[in-house]
Amino acid sequence: MNDDKALEIVDKIFLNVFGTNNKYSMEELLSIFAYDIDVPRRVIDVITNKETWTDFPGDNKYVNDKNMYLINNNNWDKEKCNFSTLSEIIDTWNEINYIPTERITNSERVYKSDTIFNSRDVYNSTSSSNSNNIVYSDCCNDCEYVLASKGANGCNNCIRAYDSSYSSNSFSIIWSNKIVNSLFIQNCNNLYECMFCSHIGNKKYCICNMQFEEKEYFEYKKKIIEWILK
Protein backbone atom coordinates (compact mmCIF):
# COMPACT_ATOMS: atom_id res chain seq x y z
CA MET A 1 0.00 0.00 0.00
CA ASN A 2 1.22 3.50 -0.88
CA ASP A 3 -0.16 6.83 -2.11
CA ASP A 4 -0.60 5.56 -5.67
CA LYS A 5 -2.55 2.52 -4.53
CA ALA A 6 -4.69 4.71 -2.27
CA LEU A 7 -5.51 6.95 -5.23
CA GLU A 8 -6.62 3.88 -7.20
CA ILE A 9 -8.98 2.99 -4.37
CA VAL A 10 -10.33 6.55 -4.22
CA ASP A 11 -10.83 6.57 -7.97
CA LYS A 12 -13.09 3.51 -7.76
CA ILE A 13 -15.06 5.09 -4.92
CA PHE A 14 -15.53 8.33 -6.87
CA LEU A 15 -16.76 6.44 -9.92
CA ASN A 16 -19.39 4.64 -7.85
CA VAL A 17 -20.48 7.69 -5.85
CA PHE A 18 -20.12 10.56 -8.33
CA GLY A 19 -19.82 8.80 -11.68
CA THR A 20 -16.50 10.51 -12.39
CA ASN A 21 -12.79 10.04 -11.73
CA ASN A 22 -11.08 11.57 -8.71
CA LYS A 23 -9.09 14.71 -9.54
CA TYR A 24 -7.65 15.38 -6.08
CA SER A 25 -4.27 14.54 -4.55
CA MET A 26 -4.06 12.65 -1.26
CA GLU A 27 -3.39 15.90 0.59
CA GLU A 28 -6.42 17.55 -1.01
CA LEU A 29 -8.64 14.57 -0.20
CA LEU A 30 -7.60 14.82 3.43
CA SER A 31 -8.28 18.55 3.68
CA ILE A 32 -11.51 18.59 1.63
CA PHE A 33 -13.24 15.35 2.59
CA ALA A 34 -11.53 13.98 5.71
CA TYR A 35 -10.83 17.24 7.54
CA ASP A 36 -12.62 16.08 10.71
CA ILE A 37 -11.50 12.45 10.75
CA ASP A 38 -9.05 11.53 13.52
CA VAL A 39 -6.52 9.75 11.33
CA PRO A 40 -3.23 8.46 12.78
CA ARG A 41 -0.44 11.01 13.03
CA ARG A 42 3.23 10.76 12.26
CA VAL A 43 5.65 10.27 15.17
CA ILE A 44 9.24 9.02 15.45
CA ASP A 45 10.21 5.52 16.54
CA VAL A 46 12.76 6.01 19.34
CA ILE A 47 14.55 2.77 18.40
CA THR A 48 15.00 3.24 14.66
CA ASN A 49 14.54 7.03 14.49
CA LYS A 50 12.18 6.47 11.56
CA GLU A 51 8.61 7.67 11.13
CA THR A 52 5.78 5.58 12.44
CA TRP A 53 2.04 6.19 12.92
CA THR A 54 -0.16 6.32 15.98
CA ASP A 55 -3.67 7.26 17.09
CA PHE A 56 -2.45 7.64 20.69
CA PRO A 57 -2.56 11.23 22.02
CA GLY A 58 0.28 13.02 23.72
CA ASP A 59 4.02 13.08 23.33
CA ASN A 60 5.45 9.78 24.54
CA LYS A 61 8.17 7.29 23.68
CA TYR A 62 6.81 5.63 20.56
CA VAL A 63 8.02 2.35 19.11
CA ASN A 64 6.64 0.49 16.12
CA ASP A 65 4.95 -2.62 17.47
CA LYS A 66 7.26 -4.80 15.38
CA ASN A 67 10.32 -3.17 16.95
CA MET A 68 9.39 -3.82 20.57
CA TYR A 69 11.51 -6.97 20.58
CA LEU A 70 14.60 -4.86 19.88
CA ILE A 71 14.40 -3.34 23.36
CA ASN A 72 16.37 -5.44 25.85
CA ASN A 73 16.01 -8.36 23.43
CA ASN A 74 12.34 -8.36 24.32
CA ASN A 75 13.12 -9.10 27.97
CA TRP A 76 10.93 -6.73 29.95
CA ASP A 77 11.53 -8.26 33.37
CA LYS A 78 13.24 -6.06 35.97
CA GLU A 79 14.98 -6.86 39.23
CA LYS A 80 12.89 -6.14 42.28
CA CYS A 81 13.66 -2.93 44.17
CA ASN A 82 12.06 -1.12 47.09
CA PHE A 83 10.23 2.15 46.45
CA SER A 84 10.25 4.93 49.02
CA THR A 85 8.07 7.42 47.12
CA LEU A 86 5.31 7.39 44.55
CA SER A 87 7.48 9.39 42.15
CA GLU A 88 10.04 6.57 42.17
CA ILE A 89 7.33 4.19 41.00
CA ILE A 90 6.28 6.57 38.24
CA ASP A 91 9.89 7.16 37.15
CA THR A 92 10.56 3.44 37.00
CA TRP A 93 7.42 2.84 34.99
CA ASN A 94 8.45 5.56 32.54
CA GLU A 95 11.67 3.67 31.93
CA ILE A 96 9.75 0.72 30.51
CA ASN A 97 6.61 2.42 29.25
CA TYR A 98 6.81 2.69 25.47
CA ILE A 99 3.73 3.37 23.33
CA PRO A 100 3.40 0.77 20.55
CA THR A 101 2.51 2.19 17.14
CA GLU A 102 1.09 0.71 13.94
CA ARG A 103 -0.75 -1.96 15.91
CA ILE A 104 -1.91 -4.20 13.10
CA THR A 105 -3.32 -7.70 13.49
CA ASN A 106 -4.01 -10.27 10.78
CA SER A 107 -3.98 -7.61 8.08
CA GLU A 108 -2.13 -6.91 4.83
CA ARG A 109 -1.02 -3.81 2.95
CA VAL A 110 -1.73 -1.39 5.78
CA TYR A 111 -0.03 2.03 5.53
CA LYS A 112 0.21 4.97 7.96
CA SER A 113 -2.43 3.33 10.16
CA ASP A 114 -2.96 2.12 13.73
CA THR A 115 -5.23 -0.40 15.49
CA ILE A 116 -6.32 -2.29 12.40
CA PHE A 117 -7.71 -5.82 12.59
CA ASN A 118 -8.43 -8.43 9.90
CA SER A 119 -8.29 -5.92 7.05
CA ARG A 120 -6.61 -5.38 3.69
CA ASP A 121 -5.44 -2.31 1.79
CA VAL A 122 -5.83 0.35 4.45
CA TYR A 123 -4.47 3.90 4.15
CA ASN A 124 -4.04 6.33 7.07
CA SER A 125 -6.97 4.91 9.03
CA THR A 126 -7.58 3.72 12.56
CA SER A 127 -9.68 1.50 14.85
CA SER A 128 -11.17 -0.51 11.99
CA SER A 129 -11.73 -4.21 11.41
CA ASN A 130 -12.81 -6.67 8.75
CA SER A 131 -12.58 -3.96 6.11
CA ASN A 132 -10.86 -3.66 2.74
CA ASN A 133 -9.82 -0.66 0.69
CA ILE A 134 -10.44 2.08 3.23
CA VAL A 135 -8.82 5.52 3.16
CA TYR A 136 -8.77 8.25 5.84
CA SER A 137 -11.36 6.47 7.98
CA ASP A 138 -11.98 5.78 11.65
CA CYS A 139 -13.97 3.03 13.39
CA CYS A 140 -15.17 1.31 10.23
CA ASN A 141 -16.19 -2.34 10.36
CA ASP A 142 -17.12 -4.77 7.60
CA CYS A 143 -16.66 -2.02 5.03
CA GLU A 144 -15.35 -2.01 1.44
CA TYR A 145 -14.12 1.02 -0.47
CA VAL A 146 -14.88 3.82 1.96
CA LEU A 147 -13.27 7.25 2.18
CA ALA A 148 -13.38 9.81 4.99
CA SER A 149 -15.87 7.80 7.03
CA LYS A 150 -16.34 7.26 10.76
CA GLY A 151 -18.45 4.72 12.60
CA ALA A 152 -19.54 3.02 9.38
CA ASN A 153 -20.68 -0.59 9.45
CA GLY A 154 -21.30 -2.77 6.43
CA CYS A 155 -20.92 0.13 3.99
CA ASN A 156 -19.31 0.06 0.55
CA ASN A 157 -18.37 2.76 -1.92
CA CYS A 158 -19.22 5.58 0.46
CA ILE A 159 -17.63 8.94 1.20
CA ARG A 160 -18.27 10.59 4.57
CA ALA A 161 -20.47 7.85 5.99
CA TYR A 162 -20.92 8.76 9.66
CA ASP A 163 -22.44 6.32 12.15
CA SER A 164 -24.29 4.64 9.31
CA SER A 165 -24.79 1.05 8.20
CA TYR A 166 -25.41 -1.13 5.17
CA SER A 167 -25.25 1.73 2.69
CA SER A 168 -23.59 2.04 -0.71
CA ASN A 169 -22.60 4.50 -3.43
CA SER A 170 -23.45 7.48 -1.24
CA PHE A 171 -21.93 10.73 0.02
CA SER A 172 -22.38 12.46 3.38
CA ILE A 173 -24.78 10.16 5.17
CA ILE A 174 -25.22 10.49 8.93
CA TRP A 175 -26.93 8.10 11.35
CA SER A 176 -28.69 6.29 8.52
CA ASN A 177 -29.30 2.74 7.34
CA LYS A 178 -29.70 1.14 3.91
CA ILE A 179 -28.97 4.26 1.89
CA VAL A 180 -28.15 3.73 -1.79
CA ASN A 181 -26.95 6.18 -4.47
CA SER A 182 -27.76 9.18 -2.31
CA LEU A 183 -26.22 12.48 -1.20
CA PHE A 184 -26.54 14.44 2.06
CA ILE A 185 -28.76 12.18 4.16
CA GLN A 186 -29.35 12.30 7.91
CA ASN A 187 -31.34 9.98 10.18
CA CYS A 188 -33.01 8.08 7.34
CA ASN A 189 -33.72 4.46 6.51
CA ASN A 190 -34.03 2.60 3.24
CA LEU A 191 -33.58 5.39 0.69
CA TYR A 192 -32.66 5.00 -2.97
CA GLU A 193 -31.53 7.96 -5.06
CA CYS A 194 -32.36 10.73 -2.63
CA MET A 195 -30.65 14.02 -1.72
CA PHE A 196 -30.79 16.44 1.20
CA CYS A 197 -33.25 14.29 3.13
CA SER A 198 -33.74 13.86 6.87
CA HIS A 199 -35.92 11.65 9.10
CA ILE A 200 -37.74 9.75 6.33
CA GLY A 201 -37.71 6.16 5.08
CA ASN A 202 -38.68 3.89 2.20
CA LYS A 203 -38.40 6.58 -0.47
CA LYS A 204 -36.71 7.20 -3.80
CA TYR A 205 -36.15 10.28 -5.98
CA CYS A 206 -36.70 12.66 -3.09
CA ILE A 207 -34.98 16.01 -2.58
CA CYS A 208 -35.42 17.82 0.74
CA ASN A 209 -38.08 15.21 1.65
CA MET A 210 -40.09 16.16 -1.45
CA GLN A 211 -41.02 13.67 -4.13
CA PHE A 212 -39.69 14.30 -7.66
CA GLU A 213 -40.03 12.55 -10.97
CA GLU A 214 -37.02 10.43 -11.91
CA LYS A 215 -35.95 12.62 -14.83
CA GLU A 216 -36.06 15.90 -12.94
CA TYR A 217 -34.36 14.29 -9.96
CA PHE A 218 -31.33 13.33 -12.05
CA GLU A 219 -31.19 16.81 -13.56
CA TYR A 220 -30.77 18.19 -10.05
CA LYS A 221 -28.33 15.45 -9.05
CA LYS A 222 -25.99 16.29 -11.91
CA LYS A 223 -25.83 19.90 -10.75
CA ILE A 224 -25.29 18.89 -7.12
CA ILE A 225 -22.38 16.62 -7.99
CA GLU A 226 -20.79 19.39 -10.04
CA TRP A 227 -21.19 21.68 -7.04
CA ILE A 228 -19.62 19.13 -4.63
CA LEU A 229 -16.59 18.58 -6.82
CA LYS A 230 -16.11 22.25 -7.51
NUDOFI-679135 format. One record per residue (C-alpha): residue number from 1; x negated, y negated, z negated. Coordinates in Angstrom, 3 decimals. Layout:
% residues N
NUM, X, Y, Z $
...
//
This chain:
% residues 230
1, 0.000, 0.000, 0.000 $
2, -1.224, -3.498, 0.879 $
3, 0.160, -6.835, 2.106 $
4, 0.602, -5.563, 5.675 $
5, 2.547, -2.515, 4.533 $
6, 4.689, -4.706, 2.266 $
7, 5.513, -6.949, 5.229 $
8, 6.618, -3.877, 7.201 $
9, 8.983, -2.993, 4.371 $
10, 10.332, -6.549, 4.221 $
11, 10.833, -6.569, 7.974 $
12, 13.091, -3.506, 7.760 $
13, 15.056, -5.087, 4.921 $
14, 15.526, -8.335, 6.868 $
15, 16.760, -6.445, 9.919 $
16, 19.391, -4.643, 7.853 $
17, 20.479, -7.692, 5.855 $
18, 20.116, -10.559, 8.327 $
19, 19.817, -8.796, 11.678 $
20, 16.496, -10.511, 12.386 $
21, 12.786, -10.042, 11.734 $
22, 11.080, -11.570, 8.713 $
23, 9.089, -14.710, 9.541 $
24, 7.654, -15.381, 6.079 $
25, 4.269, -14.539, 4.546 $
26, 4.058, -12.648, 1.256 $
27, 3.387, -15.900, -0.586 $
28, 6.419, -17.550, 1.012 $
29, 8.637, -14.574, 0.199 $
30, 7.595, -14.818, -3.428 $
31, 8.277, -18.550, -3.676 $
32, 11.509, -18.590, -1.631 $
33, 13.242, -15.353, -2.589 $
34, 11.530, -13.984, -5.715 $
35, 10.827, -17.240, -7.536 $
36, 12.622, -16.079, -10.705 $
37, 11.498, -12.446, -10.745 $
38, 9.053, -11.527, -13.518 $
39, 6.525, -9.747, -11.331 $
40, 3.227, -8.458, -12.782 $
41, 0.445, -11.010, -13.032 $
42, -3.232, -10.756, -12.259 $
43, -5.652, -10.271, -15.170 $
44, -9.238, -9.024, -15.448 $
45, -10.211, -5.524, -16.538 $
46, -12.761, -6.006, -19.340 $
47, -14.551, -2.771, -18.404 $
48, -15.002, -3.244, -14.661 $
49, -14.540, -7.034, -14.488 $
50, -12.183, -6.468, -11.559 $
51, -8.615, -7.668, -11.131 $
52, -5.776, -5.584, -12.438 $
53, -2.042, -6.188, -12.918 $
54, 0.157, -6.318, -15.984 $
55, 3.668, -7.261, -17.093 $
56, 2.453, -7.644, -20.689 $
57, 2.558, -11.232, -22.018 $
58, -0.276, -13.022, -23.720 $
59, -4.022, -13.084, -23.334 $
60, -5.447, -9.784, -24.541 $
61, -8.165, -7.290, -23.677 $
62, -6.815, -5.630, -20.561 $
63, -8.020, -2.350, -19.112 $
64, -6.636, -0.492, -16.123 $
65, -4.947, 2.617, -17.473 $
66, -7.265, 4.796, -15.375 $
67, -10.325, 3.173, -16.952 $
68, -9.391, 3.818, -20.571 $
69, -11.509, 6.973, -20.579 $
70, -14.602, 4.865, -19.882 $
71, -14.400, 3.340, -23.357 $
72, -16.371, 5.445, -25.848 $
73, -16.008, 8.356, -23.432 $
74, -12.342, 8.363, -24.317 $
75, -13.121, 9.101, -27.971 $
76, -10.929, 6.735, -29.954 $
77, -11.532, 8.260, -33.373 $
78, -13.241, 6.060, -35.967 $
79, -14.984, 6.859, -39.231 $
80, -12.892, 6.145, -42.284 $
81, -13.657, 2.926, -44.165 $
82, -12.057, 1.115, -47.085 $
83, -10.226, -2.153, -46.454 $
84, -10.247, -4.931, -49.021 $
85, -8.072, -7.421, -47.123 $
86, -5.310, -7.392, -44.548 $
87, -7.480, -9.392, -42.147 $
88, -10.036, -6.567, -42.173 $
89, -7.335, -4.191, -41.003 $
90, -6.285, -6.571, -38.238 $
91, -9.886, -7.160, -37.151 $
92, -10.556, -3.438, -36.997 $
93, -7.419, -2.836, -34.986 $
94, -8.446, -5.562, -32.544 $
95, -11.669, -3.672, -31.929 $
96, -9.754, -0.722, -30.512 $
97, -6.610, -2.420, -29.246 $
98, -6.809, -2.690, -25.467 $
99, -3.727, -3.366, -23.330 $
100, -3.403, -0.772, -20.548 $
101, -2.509, -2.188, -17.143 $
102, -1.092, -0.705, -13.942 $
103, 0.746, 1.959, -15.907 $
104, 1.906, 4.202, -13.099 $
105, 3.320, 7.704, -13.494 $
106, 4.007, 10.270, -10.776 $
107, 3.978, 7.611, -8.077 $
108, 2.125, 6.907, -4.829 $
109, 1.019, 3.812, -2.948 $
110, 1.727, 1.385, -5.775 $
111, 0.028, -2.030, -5.529 $
112, -0.210, -4.966, -7.959 $
113, 2.428, -3.330, -10.161 $
114, 2.957, -2.121, -13.728 $
115, 5.234, 0.397, -15.492 $
116, 6.318, 2.290, -12.397 $
117, 7.711, 5.824, -12.592 $
118, 8.432, 8.432, -9.900 $
119, 8.290, 5.920, -7.054 $
120, 6.608, 5.382, -3.690 $
121, 5.442, 2.309, -1.788 $
122, 5.827, -0.348, -4.447 $
123, 4.469, -3.898, -4.153 $
124, 4.040, -6.332, -7.073 $
125, 6.972, -4.913, -9.027 $
126, 7.580, -3.717, -12.561 $
127, 9.677, -1.503, -14.845 $
128, 11.166, 0.509, -11.989 $
129, 11.733, 4.208, -11.412 $
130, 12.813, 6.673, -8.751 $
131, 12.581, 3.963, -6.114 $
132, 10.861, 3.663, -2.743 $
133, 9.818, 0.660, -0.689 $
134, 10.440, -2.084, -3.225 $
135, 8.818, -5.521, -3.157 $
136, 8.771, -8.251, -5.837 $
137, 11.355, -6.467, -7.976 $
138, 11.985, -5.781, -11.654 $
139, 13.967, -3.029, -13.393 $
140, 15.167, -1.312, -10.230 $
141, 16.185, 2.336, -10.357 $
142, 17.119, 4.770, -7.605 $
143, 16.664, 2.020, -5.028 $
144, 15.353, 2.006, -1.440 $
145, 14.122, -1.020, 0.473 $
146, 14.885, -3.817, -1.959 $
147, 13.275, -7.246, -2.179 $
148, 13.385, -9.809, -4.988 $
149, 15.865, -7.800, -7.033 $
150, 16.342, -7.259, -10.758 $
151, 18.449, -4.722, -12.596 $
152, 19.540, -3.017, -9.384 $
153, 20.682, 0.588, -9.446 $
154, 21.301, 2.772, -6.426 $
155, 20.917, -0.129, -3.989 $
156, 19.311, -0.060, -0.552 $
157, 18.370, -2.762, 1.924 $
158, 19.220, -5.583, -0.455 $
159, 17.632, -8.938, -1.195 $
160, 18.272, -10.590, -4.571 $
161, 20.471, -7.849, -5.989 $
162, 20.918, -8.757, -9.657 $
163, 22.443, -6.315, -12.152 $
164, 24.288, -4.639, -9.312 $
165, 24.786, -1.049, -8.203 $
166, 25.406, 1.127, -5.167 $
167, 25.246, -1.729, -2.690 $
168, 23.592, -2.045, 0.708 $
169, 22.598, -4.501, 3.427 $
170, 23.453, -7.475, 1.237 $
171, 21.934, -10.725, -0.021 $
172, 22.381, -12.461, -3.377 $
173, 24.781, -10.160, -5.174 $
174, 25.222, -10.494, -8.932 $
175, 26.928, -8.097, -11.346 $
176, 28.689, -6.288, -8.522 $
177, 29.301, -2.737, -7.339 $
178, 29.698, -1.141, -3.912 $
179, 28.971, -4.256, -1.887 $
180, 28.146, -3.733, 1.795 $
181, 26.951, -6.180, 4.474 $
182, 27.756, -9.180, 2.312 $
183, 26.216, -12.484, 1.200 $
184, 26.539, -14.441, -2.057 $
185, 28.756, -12.184, -4.160 $
186, 29.353, -12.303, -7.912 $
187, 31.336, -9.976, -10.176 $
188, 33.013, -8.077, -7.342 $
189, 33.723, -4.458, -6.513 $
190, 34.030, -2.603, -3.235 $
191, 33.581, -5.390, -0.685 $
192, 32.663, -4.997, 2.970 $
193, 31.527, -7.962, 5.063 $
194, 32.356, -10.734, 2.632 $
195, 30.646, -14.016, 1.721 $
196, 30.791, -16.444, -1.204 $
197, 33.254, -14.293, -3.127 $
198, 33.744, -13.862, -6.874 $
199, 35.921, -11.652, -9.098 $
200, 37.737, -9.747, -6.334 $
201, 37.713, -6.163, -5.078 $
202, 38.679, -3.891, -2.195 $
203, 38.401, -6.583, 0.471 $
204, 36.710, -7.201, 3.797 $
205, 36.145, -10.276, 5.976 $
206, 36.701, -12.662, 3.088 $
207, 34.981, -16.014, 2.582 $
208, 35.425, -17.822, -0.741 $
209, 38.075, -15.210, -1.650 $
210, 40.094, -16.161, 1.445 $
211, 41.022, -13.667, 4.129 $
212, 39.693, -14.297, 7.661 $
213, 40.028, -12.547, 10.967 $
214, 37.015, -10.429, 11.915 $
215, 35.955, -12.623, 14.829 $
216, 36.062, -15.905, 12.941 $
217, 34.364, -14.285, 9.960 $
218, 31.328, -13.331, 12.045 $
219, 31.194, -16.807, 13.558 $
220, 30.766, -18.192, 10.050 $
221, 28.334, -15.447, 9.055 $
222, 25.989, -16.289, 11.908 $
223, 25.834, -19.896, 10.751 $
224, 25.295, -18.887, 7.120 $
225, 22.377, -16.616, 7.990 $
226, 20.794, -19.392, 10.042 $
227, 21.187, -21.677, 7.036 $
228, 19.625, -19.129, 4.632 $
229, 16.587, -18.579, 6.825 $
230, 16.109, -22.254, 7.511 $
//
